[in-house]
Structure formats: structure tokens, C-alpha cells
Amino acid sequence: MKTIFTTFALVVITTIAFGQGLSLKSYIEQTEVGPKVGSALGFNTKSGIEIGGFFQKAVDGMLTEESTPWNCEKEFYGAYFTYPVVSGQFFDLGFNVRTGVSNGENFTITPSLLTSVSPIKQVKVGAGLGVRAMRPTVQGVITIRLNAGSKGGVLASN
């Protein structure tokens, strides 16, 4: 918990100091084993690259009888980056890589392609396709961008 708080404080201080865009994400990911929900906090650089941290947890009650502890991911946390492939005011397509620790013991890297539309400047809604353990995954994401369009402030208003 100390690490998460320290990381959050560092991101907020960096955001305020450099006027970057802070993003809060909530997402659901469907894997072969079952659905997982997660949250992420990141910041957007001026070049469009997004860097941050995430925490993801399996939805309770979705384990099957065939699921064994070695192939069932209960939690996954770590860092991510998204590199923009196509970036516009309304539509974005990015290459996302999440890397971290699964169940507190396994190192995992999950690449994906995420696309999003921005109906208003502060909100993005998206979907993506990824790979986990050489099997496809599907993601749905909603992002709230703080200080999108403001001049160095942390509030979402202009």
C-alpha cells in the first residue's frame, strides 16, 4: 500500500510540475479464464505517450472446476505505457503494454491495441484486443482526463 501511495504522489507532483495530462481509467477485461476489472492512473506526455500504473482483480465467483491455482490469475498490478499509433481529436489508436506481477509471484507482460473515441474532451470510451498467455483478450475502457485542455491546472474545467 505504501508503494501505491508513493507512486500516486509522484505522479500527481510530476503532473502539477510539468503540466501534463492526468488520466484515470476504469476497465474490464475478458480473458479465457473469466472477466477481470481494473483501475489505472497515468499521465500523458506532450508527445502523446501515456505512462502509469494499474491494479487489476478477477471478478469473484468466476472460477470453474478446471481452474487450478497456477492458471488462475487473482490480481495483476504494475506499470503500463501506451504509444499512440493514430491520434486525433476524436479518435485514438494506441499500442499498450502492461507489465507487472500476477498473484504476487509471476512476472507478466500483456501487449494490446486500444482504440478510443472522445465524445467530450475530458472523457474517452474505448475498446481493445490483447494477448494474455498466447490467448486473445478483449477490453472495454472508460477514461477521465483531468486538466485536458487547461493551462497547467489539475482541474478538468477550462
N, CA and C atoms as an extended XYZ file, in Angstrom:
474
Properties=species:S:1:pos:R:3:atomname:S:1:resname:S:1:resid:I:1 pbc="F F F"
N         0.810       -1.179        0.000 N   MET     1
C         0.000        0.000        0.000 CA  MET     1
C         0.865        1.258        0.000 C   MET     1
N         1.985        1.194        0.700 N   LYS     2
C         2.898        2.326        0.723 CA  LYS     2
C         3.422        2.634       -0.670 C   LYS     2
N         3.709        1.579       -1.422 N   THR     3
C         4.233        1.745       -2.773 CA  THR     3
C         3.203        2.402       -3.678 C   THR     3
N         1.943        1.990       -3.570 N   ILE     4
C         0.897        2.570       -4.398 CA  ILE     4
C         0.725        4.051       -4.054 C   ILE     4
N         0.715        4.386       -2.768 N   PHE     5
C         0.576        5.785       -2.352 CA  PHE     5
C         1.759        6.615       -2.831 C   PHE     5
N         2.965        6.083       -2.704 N   THR     6
C         4.158        6.800       -3.150 CA  THR     6
C         4.115        7.032       -4.655 C   THR     6
N         3.722        6.020       -5.409 N   THR     7
C         3.620        6.149       -6.857 CA  THR     7
C         2.571        7.199       -7.223 C   THR     7
N         1.418        7.148       -6.558 N   PHE     8
C         0.356        8.125       -6.820 CA  PHE     8
C         0.849        9.535       -6.528 C   PHE     8
N         1.514        9.730       -5.388 N   ALA     9
C         2.030       11.051       -5.026 CA  ALA     9
C         3.044       11.546       -6.050 C   ALA     9
N         3.921       10.660       -6.508 N   LEU    10
C         4.925       11.023       -7.503 CA  LEU    10
C         4.277       11.448       -8.819 C   LEU    10
N         3.247       10.715       -9.248 N   VAL    11
C         2.555       11.055      -10.495 CA  VAL    11
C         1.856       12.407      -10.367 C   VAL    11
N         1.196       12.644       -9.244 N   VAL    12
C         0.498       13.916       -9.046 CA  VAL    12
C         1.480       15.082       -9.022 C   VAL    12
N         2.580       14.934       -8.302 N   ILE    13
C         3.583       16.005       -8.233 CA  ILE    13
C         4.182       16.275       -9.607 C   ILE    13
N         4.497       15.214      -10.351 N   THR    14
C         5.044       15.373      -11.697 CA  THR    14
C         4.034       16.061      -12.607 C   THR    14
N         2.769       15.666      -12.486 N   THR    15
C         1.721       16.269      -13.310 CA  THR    15
C         1.597       17.758      -13.041 C   THR    15
N         1.591       18.117      -11.776 N   ILE    16
C         1.462       19.530      -11.430 CA  ILE    16
C         2.695       20.307      -11.883 C   ILE    16
N         3.879       19.728      -11.674 N   ALA    17
C         5.119       20.427      -12.006 CA  ALA    17
C         5.298       20.631      -13.509 C   ALA    17
N         4.929       19.666      -14.298 N   PHE    18
C         5.176       19.746      -15.728 CA  PHE    18
C         3.933       20.015      -16.561 C   PHE    18
N         2.766       20.114      -15.943 N   GLY    19
C         1.548       20.450      -16.667 CA  GLY    19
C         1.093       19.366      -17.620 C   GLY    19
N         1.403       18.121      -17.334 N   GLN    20
C         0.978       17.020      -18.193 CA  GLN    20
C        -0.471       16.671      -17.877 C   GLN    20
N        -1.095       15.879      -18.746 N   GLY    21
C        -2.473       15.468      -18.545 CA  GLY    21
C        -2.558       14.213      -17.703 C   GLY    21
N        -3.328       14.252      -16.647 N   LEU    22
C        -3.530       13.118      -15.760 CA  LEU    22
C        -4.761       12.353      -16.214 C   LEU    22
N        -4.667       11.016      -16.283 N   SER    23
C        -5.775       10.179      -16.734 CA  SER    23
C        -6.134        9.154      -15.666 C   SER    23
N        -7.421        9.017      -15.414 N   LEU    24
C        -7.947        7.984      -14.527 CA  LEU    24
C        -8.757        7.027      -15.386 C   LEU    24
N        -8.456        5.720      -15.298 N   LYS    25
C        -9.128        4.734      -16.137 CA  LYS    25
C        -9.793        3.676      -15.285 C   LYS    25
N       -10.904        3.190      -15.782 N   SER    26
C       -11.560        2.023      -15.223 CA  SER    26
C       -11.827        1.097      -16.403 C   SER    26
N       -11.519       -0.173      -16.247 N   TYR    27
C       -11.678       -1.072      -17.382 CA  TYR    27
C       -12.114       -2.461      -16.937 C   TYR    27
N       -12.656       -3.194      -17.887 N   ILE    28
C       -12.985       -4.601      -17.693 CA  ILE    28
C       -12.314       -5.360      -18.827 C   ILE    28
N       -11.739       -6.505      -18.496 N   GLU    29
C       -11.039       -7.317      -19.490 CA  GLU    29
C       -11.579       -8.736      -19.430 C   GLU    29
N       -11.959       -9.250      -20.577 N   GLN    30
C       -12.442      -10.619      -20.668 CA  GLN    30
C       -11.308      -11.504      -21.157 C   GLN    30
N       -10.897      -12.454      -20.317 N   THR    31
C        -9.868      -13.416      -20.682 CA  THR    31
C       -10.509      -14.791      -20.818 C   THR    31
N        -9.727      -15.783      -21.157 N   GLU    32
C       -10.258      -17.136      -21.282 CA  GLU    32
C       -10.768      -17.663      -19.947 C   GLU    32
N       -10.108      -17.298      -18.865 N   VAL    33
C       -10.495      -17.781      -17.535 CA  VAL    33
C       -11.757      -17.082      -17.042 C   VAL    33
N       -11.894      -15.790      -17.315 N   GLY    34
C       -13.053      -15.037      -16.860 CA  GLY    34
C       -12.785      -13.550      -16.885 C   GLY    34
N       -13.792      -12.761      -16.505 N   PRO    35
C       -13.619      -11.308      -16.542 CA  PRO    35
C       -12.766      -10.793      -15.387 C   PRO    35
N       -12.097       -9.674      -15.642 N   LYS    36
C       -11.273       -9.002      -14.646 CA  LYS    36
C       -11.580       -7.513      -14.725 C   LYS    36
N       -11.595       -6.847      -13.577 N   VAL    37
C       -11.825       -5.405      -13.534 CA  VAL    37
C       -10.566       -4.737      -13.030 C   VAL    37
N       -10.329       -3.521      -13.511 N   GLY    38
C        -9.112       -2.842      -13.103 CA  GLY    38
C        -9.247       -1.337      -13.133 C   GLY    38
N        -8.269       -0.701      -12.503 N   SER    39
C        -8.156        0.752      -12.474 CA  SER    39
C        -6.728        1.123      -12.818 C   SER    39
N        -6.564        2.269      -13.428 N   ALA    40
C        -5.234        2.735      -13.800 CA  ALA    40
C        -5.151        4.242      -13.611 C   ALA    40
N        -3.966        4.687      -13.297 N   LEU    41
C        -3.671        6.100      -13.152 CA  LEU    41
C        -2.424        6.383      -13.966 C   LEU    41
N        -2.496        7.341      -14.868 N   GLY    42
C        -1.345        7.636      -15.702 CA  GLY    42
C        -1.308        9.090      -16.097 C   GLY    42
N        -0.231        9.463      -16.761 N   PHE    43
C        -0.158       10.813      -17.284 CA  PHE    43
C         0.306       10.784      -18.723 C   PHE    43
N        -0.210       11.756      -19.465 N   ASN    44
C         0.085       11.869      -20.891 CA  ASN    44
C         1.178       12.892      -21.090 C   ASN    44
N         2.206       12.506      -21.824 N   THR    45
C         3.258       13.452      -22.152 CA  THR    45
C         2.795       14.312      -23.325 C   THR    45
N         3.530       15.345      -23.619 N   LYS    46
C         3.160       16.230      -24.722 CA  LYS    46
C         3.257       15.530      -26.069 C   LYS    46
N         4.064       14.475      -26.154 N   SER    47
C         4.191       13.728      -27.405 CA  SER    47
C         3.085       12.690      -27.579 C   SER    47
N         2.175       12.553      -26.590 N   GLY    48
C         1.050       11.630      -26.711 CA  GLY    48
C         1.262       10.294      -26.032 C   GLY    48
N         2.451       10.023      -25.519 N   ILE    49
C         2.713        8.765      -24.826 CA  ILE    49
C         2.101        8.835      -23.431 C   ILE    49
N         1.442        7.758      -23.032 N   GLU    50
C         0.844        7.692      -21.698 CA  GLU    50
C         1.606        6.668      -20.863 C   GLU    50
N         1.961        7.055      -19.623 N   ILE    51
C         2.722        6.198      -18.712 CA  ILE    51
C         1.992        6.194      -17.379 C   ILE    51
N         1.903        5.017      -16.740 N   GLY    52
C         1.221        4.975      -15.455 CA  GLY    52
C         1.278        3.624      -14.788 C   GLY    52
N         0.449        3.476      -13.779 N   GLY    53
C         0.361        2.234      -13.026 CA  GLY    53
C        -1.070        1.733      -13.014 C   GLY    53
N        -1.245        0.437      -12.750 N   PHE    54
C        -2.582       -0.160      -12.769 CA  PHE    54
C        -2.695       -1.238      -11.693 C   PHE    54
N        -3.937       -1.565      -11.357 N   PHE    55
C        -4.251       -2.680      -10.474 CA  PHE    55
C        -5.475       -3.365      -11.044 C   PHE    55
N        -5.416       -4.679      -11.186 N   GLN    56
C        -6.495       -5.449      -11.793 CA  GLN    56
C        -6.803       -6.645      -10.915 C   GLN    56
N        -8.084       -6.985      -10.801 N   LYS    57
C        -8.504       -8.095       -9.953 CA  LYS    57
C        -9.546       -8.925      -10.673 C   LYS    57
N        -9.522      -10.235      -10.440 N   ALA    58
C       -10.507      -11.128      -11.040 CA  ALA    58
C       -11.857      -10.913      -10.367 C   ALA    58
N       -12.918      -11.067      -11.144 N   VAL    59
C       -14.268      -10.965      -10.603 CA  VAL    59
C       -14.536      -12.225       -9.792 C   VAL    59
N       -14.984      -12.066       -8.559 N   ASP    60
C       -15.239      -13.218       -7.679 CA  ASP    60
C       -16.347      -14.098       -8.231 C   ASP    60
N       -16.229      -15.395       -7.967 N   GLY    61
C       -17.254      -16.342       -8.365 CA  GLY    61
C       -17.152      -16.822       -9.788 C   GLY    61
N       -16.084      -16.476      -10.493 N   MET    62
C       -15.960      -16.860      -11.896 CA  MET    62
C       -15.035      -18.058      -12.106 C   MET    62
N       -14.576      -18.679      -11.034 N   LEU    63
C       -13.672      -19.813      -11.173 CA  LEU    63
C       -14.453      -21.070      -11.533 C   LEU    63
N       -13.915      -21.845      -12.439 N   THR    64
C       -14.543      -23.106      -12.820 CA  THR    64
C       -13.842      -24.249      -12.106 C   THR    64
N       -14.412      -25.436      -12.222 N   GLU    65
C       -13.807      -26.596      -11.571 CA  GLU    65
C       -12.453      -26.940      -12.184 C   GLU    65
N       -12.272      -26.635      -13.477 N   GLU    66
C       -10.995      -26.937      -14.133 CA  GLU    66
C        -9.904      -25.951      -13.751 C   GLU    66
N       -10.277      -24.800      -13.179 N   SER    67
C        -9.285      -23.784      -12.831 CA  SER    67
C        -8.423      -24.266      -11.676 C   SER    67
N        -7.142      -24.250      -11.909 N   THR    68
C        -6.200      -24.599      -10.852 CA  THR    68
C        -5.459      -23.338      -10.450 C   THR    68
N        -4.869      -23.313       -9.253 N   PRO    69
C        -4.206      -22.085       -8.795 CA  PRO    69
C        -3.109      -21.592       -9.729 C   PRO    69
N        -2.433      -22.448      -10.458 N   TRP    70
C        -1.338      -21.990      -11.303 CA  TRP    70
C        -1.823      -21.309      -12.577 C   TRP    70
N        -3.066      -21.561      -13.010 N   ASN    71
C        -3.534      -20.883      -14.225 CA  ASN    71
C        -4.653      -19.885      -13.941 C   ASN    71
N        -4.916      -19.592      -12.678 N   CYS    72
C        -5.957      -18.640      -12.309 CA  CYS    72
C        -5.325      -17.379      -11.744 C   CYS    72
N        -5.506      -16.279      -12.441 N   GLU    73
C        -4.943      -15.006      -12.004 CA  GLU    73
C        -5.967      -14.284      -11.127 C   GLU    73
N        -5.595      -14.043       -9.875 N   LYS    74
C        -6.497      -13.345       -8.956 CA  LYS    74
C        -6.260      -11.844       -8.979 C   LYS    74
N        -4.990      -11.418       -9.048 N   GLU    75
C        -4.697       -9.998       -9.146 CA  GLU    75
C        -3.454       -9.782       -9.998 C   GLU    75
N        -3.412       -8.610      -10.604 N   PHE    76
C        -2.332       -8.261      -11.514 CA  PHE    76
C        -2.098       -6.767      -11.356 C   PHE    76
N        -0.889       -6.356      -11.043 N   TYR    77
C        -0.588       -4.943      -10.850 CA  TYR    77
C         0.794       -4.637      -11.397 C   TYR    77
N         0.993       -3.382      -11.768 N   GLY    78
C         2.284       -2.990      -12.309 CA  GLY    78
C         2.211       -1.669      -13.046 C   GLY    78
N         3.039       -1.533      -14.071 N   ALA    79
C         3.141       -0.303      -14.848 CA  ALA    79
C         2.698       -0.552      -16.290 C   ALA    79
N         2.321        0.515      -16.963 N   TYR    80
C         1.927        0.390      -18.364 CA  TYR    80
C         2.397        1.621      -19.135 C   TYR    80
N         2.458        1.459      -20.438 N   PHE    81
C         2.650        2.608      -21.313 CA  PHE    81
C         1.805        2.392      -22.556 C   PHE    81
N         1.349        3.494      -23.131 N   THR    82
C         0.586        3.453      -24.376 CA  THR    82
C         1.260        4.387      -25.362 C   THR    82
N         1.636        3.836      -26.482 N   TYR    83
C         2.277        4.611      -27.540 CA  TYR    83
C         1.242        4.882      -28.628 C   TYR    83
N         1.013        6.138      -28.999 N   PRO    84
C        -0.017        6.437      -29.989 CA  PRO    84
C         0.395        6.000      -31.399 C   PRO    84
N        -0.495        5.270      -32.057 N   VAL    85
C        -0.296        4.884      -33.451 CA  VAL    85
C        -0.999        5.901      -34.337 C   VAL    85
N        -2.267        6.188      -34.017 N   VAL    86
C        -3.045        7.225      -34.689 CA  VAL    86
C        -3.653        8.075      -33.585 C   VAL    86
N        -3.494        9.384      -33.694 N   SER    87
C        -4.013       10.262      -32.653 CA  SER    87
C        -4.711       11.450      -33.290 C   SER    87
N        -5.965       11.625      -32.913 N   GLY    88
C        -6.735       12.757      -33.404 CA  GLY    88
C        -7.519       13.370      -32.265 C   GLY    88
N        -8.350       14.347      -32.571 N   GLN    89
C        -9.138       14.977      -31.510 CA  GLN    89
C       -10.298       14.098      -31.077 C   GLN    89
N       -10.832       13.293      -31.995 N   PHE    90
C       -11.984       12.462      -31.678 CA  PHE    90
C       -11.624       10.983      -31.557 C   PHE    90
N       -10.640       10.496      -32.287 N   PHE    91
C       -10.319        9.070      -32.381 CA  PHE    91
C        -8.835        8.836      -32.074 C   PHE    91
N        -8.553        7.806      -31.292 N   ASP    92
C        -7.173        7.413      -30.974 CA  ASP    92
C        -7.008        5.918      -31.169 C   ASP    92
N        -5.827        5.524      -31.596 N   LEU    93
C        -5.437        4.122      -31.655 CA  LEU    93
C        -4.036        4.042      -31.075 C   LEU    93
N        -3.852        3.165      -30.091 N   GLY    94
C        -2.552        3.099      -29.436 CA  GLY    94
C        -2.121        1.681      -29.144 C   GLY    94
N        -0.809        1.500      -29.075 N   PHE    95
C        -0.206        0.223      -28.690 CA  PHE    95
C         0.061        0.292      -27.195 C   PHE    95
N        -0.552       -0.596      -26.431 N   ASN    96
C        -0.468       -0.595      -24.975 CA  ASN    96
C         0.291       -1.826      -24.497 C   ASN    96
N         1.194       -1.625      -23.545 N   VAL    97
C         1.902       -2.736      -22.921 CA  VAL    97
C         1.779       -2.581      -21.409 C   VAL    97
N         1.206       -3.600      -20.772 N   ARG    98
C         1.158       -3.649      -19.308 CA  ARG    98
C         2.157       -4.693      -18.854 C   ARG    98
N         2.924       -4.358      -17.862 N   THR    99
C         3.892       -5.302      -17.316 CA  THR    99
C         3.828       -5.221      -15.800 C   THR    99
N         3.867       -6.376      -15.156 N   GLY   100
C         3.764       -6.364      -13.706 CA  GLY   100
C         3.795       -7.746      -13.120 C   GLY   100
N         3.237       -7.845      -11.930 N   VAL   101
C         3.269       -9.079      -11.150 CA  VAL   101
C         1.858       -9.639      -11.055 C   VAL   101
N         1.728      -10.913      -11.368 N   SER   102
C         0.465      -11.610      -11.284 CA  SER   102
C         0.479      -12.514      -10.055 C   SER   102
N        -0.548      -12.393       -9.224 N   ASN   103
C        -0.679      -13.191       -7.993 CA  ASN   103
C         0.517      -13.057       -7.058 C   ASN   103
N         1.233      -11.968       -7.151 N   GLY   104
C         2.356      -11.728       -6.257 CA  GLY   104
C         3.582      -12.565       -6.527 C   GLY   104
N         3.610      -13.322       -7.636 N   GLU   105
C         4.773      -14.180       -7.874 CA  GLU   105
C         5.199      -14.332       -9.329 C   GLU   105
N         4.316      -14.103      -10.283 N   ASN   106
C         4.649      -14.299      -11.696 CA  ASN   106
C         4.782      -12.963      -12.407 C   ASN   106
N         5.852      -12.790      -13.168 N   PHE   107
C         6.067      -11.597      -13.984 CA  PHE   107
C         5.303      -11.775      -15.291 C   PHE   107
N         4.499      -10.777      -15.661 N   THR   108
C         3.642      -10.892      -16.835 CA  THR   108
C         3.765       -9.640      -17.697 C   THR   108
N         3.772       -9.839      -19.014 N   ILE   109
C         3.744       -8.744      -19.984 CA  ILE   109
C         2.550       -8.981      -20.893 C   ILE   109
N         1.685       -7.978      -21.026 N   THR   110
C         0.490       -8.129      -21.857 CA  THR   110
C         0.402       -6.993      -22.868 C   THR   110
N         0.665       -7.264      -24.139 N   PRO   111
C         0.504       -6.239      -25.170 CA  PRO   111
C        -0.943       -6.192      -25.671 C   PRO   111
N        -1.369       -5.024      -26.144 N   SER   112
C        -2.705       -4.895      -26.713 CA  SER   112
C        -2.777       -3.662      -27.609 C   SER   112
N        -3.772       -3.646      -28.461 N   LEU   113
C        -4.107       -2.485      -29.281 CA  LEU   113
C        -5.398       -1.907      -28.729 C   LEU   113
N        -5.362       -0.627      -28.350 N   LEU   114
C        -6.533        0.024      -27.775 CA  LEU   114
C        -6.974        1.159      -28.680 C   LEU   114
N        -8.270        1.240      -28.910 N   THR   115
C        -8.830        2.332      -29.675 CA  THR   115
C        -9.852        3.046      -28.802 C   THR   115
N        -9.986        4.343      -29.002 N   SER   116
C       -10.945        5.089      -28.196 CA  SER   116
C       -11.511        6.258      -28.982 C   SER   116
N       -12.697        6.658      -28.568 N   VAL   117
C       -13.336        7.855      -29.102 CA  VAL   117
C       -13.559        8.794      -27.927 C   VAL   117
N       -13.541       10.082      -28.224 N   SER   118
C       -13.667       11.090      -27.183 CA  SER   118
C       -14.888       11.967      -27.484 C   SER   118
N       -16.065       11.607      -26.927 N   PRO   119
C       -17.258       12.410      -27.199 CA  PRO   119
C       -17.150       13.833      -26.643 C   PRO   119
N       -16.475       13.980      -25.501 N   ILE   120
C       -16.128       15.292      -24.974 CA  ILE   120
C       -14.655       15.236      -24.586 C   ILE   120
N       -14.031       16.387      -24.463 N   LYS   121
C       -12.582       16.434      -24.305 CA  LYS   121
C       -12.075       15.704      -23.058 C   LYS   121
N       -12.839       15.683      -21.981 N   GLN   122
C       -12.381       15.088      -20.739 CA  GLN   122
C       -12.689       13.602      -20.610 C   GLN   122
N       -13.478       13.021      -21.510 N   VAL   123
C       -13.886       11.616      -21.389 CA  VAL   123
C       -13.553       10.863      -22.671 C   VAL   123
N       -12.974        9.681      -22.505 N   LYS   124
C       -12.702        8.787      -23.630 CA  LYS   124
C       -13.335        7.432      -23.324 C   LYS   124
N       -13.941        6.823      -24.326 N   VAL   125
C       -14.516        5.489      -24.209 CA  VAL   125
C       -13.824        4.631      -25.252 C   VAL   125
N       -13.347        3.456      -24.834 N   GLY   126
C       -12.580        2.665      -25.779 CA  GLY   126
C       -12.744        1.177      -25.621 C   GLY   126
N       -12.111        0.468      -26.541 N   ALA   127
C       -12.095       -0.988      -26.555 CA  ALA   127
C       -10.742       -1.427      -27.092 C   ALA   127
N       -10.400       -2.668      -26.817 N   GLY   128
C        -9.116       -3.153      -27.293 CA  GLY   128
C        -9.049       -4.661      -27.392 C   GLY   128
N        -8.055       -5.105      -28.137 N   LEU   129
C        -7.742       -6.520      -28.272 CA  LEU   129
C        -6.326       -6.734      -27.783 C   LEU   129
N        -6.130       -7.772      -26.989 N   GLY   130
C        -4.810       -8.032      -26.444 CA  GLY   130
C        -4.483       -9.511      -26.428 C   GLY   130
N        -3.339       -9.812      -25.829 N   VAL   131
C        -2.876      -11.192      -25.719 CA  VAL   131
C        -2.451      -11.433      -24.281 C   VAL   131
N        -2.914      -12.537      -23.729 N   ARG   132
C        -2.501      -12.955      -22.398 CA  ARG   132
C        -2.288      -14.461      -22.461 C   ARG   132
N        -1.087      -14.912      -22.151 N   ALA   133
C        -0.725      -16.333      -22.198 CA  ALA   133
C        -1.028      -16.925      -23.577 C   ALA   133
N        -0.696      -16.159      -24.612 N   MET   134
C        -0.883      -16.567      -26.012 CA  MET   134
C        -2.351      -16.824      -26.361 C   MET   134
N        -3.260      -16.203      -25.616 N   ARG   135
C        -4.688      -16.304      -25.879 CA  ARG   135
C        -5.257      -14.882      -25.992 C   ARG   135
N        -6.257      -14.685      -26.852 N   PRO   136
C        -6.786      -13.330      -27.044 CA  PRO   136
C        -7.604      -12.845      -25.841 C   PRO   136
N        -7.574      -11.541      -25.629 N   THR   137
C        -8.397      -10.892      -24.606 CA  THR   137
C        -9.108       -9.701      -25.239 C   THR   137
N       -10.204       -9.293      -24.624 N   VAL   138
C       -10.974       -8.145      -25.080 CA  VAL   138
C       -11.110       -7.189      -23.890 C   VAL   138
N       -10.984       -5.895      -24.155 N   GLN   139
C       -11.052       -4.888      -23.098 CA  GLN   139
C       -12.067       -3.810      -23.429 C   GLN   139
N       -12.711       -3.296      -22.398 N   GLY   140
C       -13.559       -2.115      -22.503 CA  GLY   140
C       -13.050       -1.096      -21.493 C   GLY   140
N       -12.880        0.158      -21.905 N   VAL   141
C       -12.223        1.168      -21.057 CA  VAL   141
C       -13.022        2.469      -21.071 C   VAL   141
N       -13.102        3.107      -19.913 N   ILE   142
C       -13.575        4.483      -19.835 CA  ILE   142
C       -12.487        5.285      -19.136 C   ILE   142
N       -12.129        6.424      -19.719 N   THR   143
C       -11.036        7.254      -19.209 CA  THR   143
C       -11.551        8.653      -18.928 C   THR   143
N       -11.177        9.176      -17.774 N   ILE   144
C       -11.460       10.563      -17.429 CA  ILE   144
C       -10.127       11.291      -17.422 C   ILE   144
N       -10.003       12.302      -18.263 N   ARG   145
C        -8.758       13.055      -18.366 CA  ARG   145
C        -8.879       14.343      -17.573 C   ARG   145
N        -8.078       14.462      -16.526 N   LEU   146
C        -8.052       15.683      -15.732 CA  LEU   146
C        -7.126       16.675      -16.424 C   LEU   146
N        -7.396       17.904      -16.319 N   ASN   147
C        -6.701       19.046      -16.928 CA  ASN   147
C        -6.533       18.924      -18.435 C   ASN   147
N        -7.459       18.252      -19.101 N   ALA   148
C        -7.431       18.177      -20.562 CA  ALA   148
C        -7.813       19.535      -21.129 C   ALA   148
N        -6.872       20.187      -21.743 N   GLY   149
C        -7.135       21.468      -22.355 CA  GLY   149
C        -6.877       22.656      -21.452 C   GLY   149
N        -6.578       22.418      -20.171 N   SER   150
C        -6.289       23.554      -19.292 CA  SER   150
C        -4.818       23.908      -19.375 C   SER   150
N        -4.464       25.044      -18.862 N   LYS   151
C        -3.089       25.526      -18.943 CA  LYS   151
C        -2.328       25.224      -17.653 C   LYS   151
N        -2.064       23.947      -17.400 N   GLY   152
C        -1.251       23.573      -16.257 CA  GLY   152
C        -2.022       23.331      -14.979 C   GLY   152
N        -3.345       23.500      -14.985 N   GLY   153
C        -4.128       23.243      -13.781 CA  GLY   153
C        -4.480       21.785      -13.660 C   GLY   153
N        -4.915       21.383      -12.480 N   VAL   154
C        -5.255       19.987      -12.255 CA  VAL   154
C        -6.756       19.759      -12.398 C   VAL   154
N        -7.561       20.780      -12.475 N   LEU   155
C        -8.997       20.624      -12.584 CA  LEU   155
C        -9.391       20.340      -14.017 C   LEU   155
N       -10.530       19.669      -14.183 N   ALA   156
C       -10.991       19.309      -15.508 CA  ALA   156
C       -11.649       20.487      -16.245 C   ALA   156
N       -11.954       21.548      -15.545 N   SER   157
C       -12.596       22.681      -16.209 CA  SER   157
C       -11.561       23.562      -16.906 C   SER   157
N       -12.008       24.293      -17.896 N   ASN   158
C       -11.123       25.192      -18.642 CA  ASN   158
C       -10.966       26.508      -17.962 C   ASN   158
